């Protein structure tokens, strides 16, 4: 296993996440795409931490940990907004919720 | 092929395959469960990278927290069981084209990255938890740690404020 293996896996996950964000028409499916993108990022950080820096330096892994924390906060706020939108519009399709007036 | 390499390829296939299911399947509950397999696969890849603490955190926070949150969101927003996802032809085409081009853009970047390889290859495996705790609490990551805790507090209050039912006072 070389660094390239991990980078290719992470690139595939990233593009799949972009694809989900571009094509899905349900806000929660878009959130799943965003989670895929964030996971690809974290995998890259961990891979570079293993292969490039000396084994005593774990900065890459710690940054991946912070990435997981940010993803958790982002998911919580995202779902709260989605719930509020659903209560207002009775739908969570991003195409149909195109007004800011409450 | 070595056993270790074999297991690595199984995890890689599991991760990528279930990610494809996440973005293509039409039932959103199936997509959520496929996402669970993807997250477990990534935790397995973390183990291959000798990041044991990161793998445990991935399982606890992603699978135990975020995925449950997503399933709650699915349950509370799909009113009359309209869990089928509509896809539009044109959007599918352009979205697929853009992501494919993005992948083709990323590939040369990856192949131009130097081919680092680790010599010891797991011979000197030692737990990372102690060192991560040291680096966060005693060295350069103390400030980001505190900022992350404040951010979590803000997200907690914000989420509770946004999603609560609005109570209108009688006039």
Interface residues (C-beta under 8 A of the other chain):
Chain A: X1 X2 X3 X4 X5 X6 X7 X8 X9 X11 X12 X13 X14 X15 X16 X17 X18 X19 X20 X22 X23 X24 X25 X26 X27 X28 X29 X31 X32 X33 X35 X36 X39 X42 X43 X46 X47 X49 X50 X51 X52 X55 X56 X58 X59 X61 X62 X64 X65 X66 X68 X69 X70 X71 X72 X73 X74 X75 X76 X77 X79 X80 X81 X82 X83 X84 X86 X87 X90 X92
Chain B: X4 X5 X8 X12 X15 X16 X19 X20 X22 X23 X28 X31 X32 X35 X38 X39 X42 X45 X46 X48 X49 X50 X51 X53 X54 X57 X58 X61 X62 X65 X66 X69 X70 X72 X73 X74 X76 X77 X79 X85 X86 X87 X88 X91 X92 X94 X95 X96 X98 X99 X100 X102 X103 X106 X107 X110 X111 X113 X115 X116 X117 X118 X124 X128 X131 X132 X135 X136 X141 X144 X148 X151 X152 X154 X155 X156 X158 X159 X160 X162 X163 X165
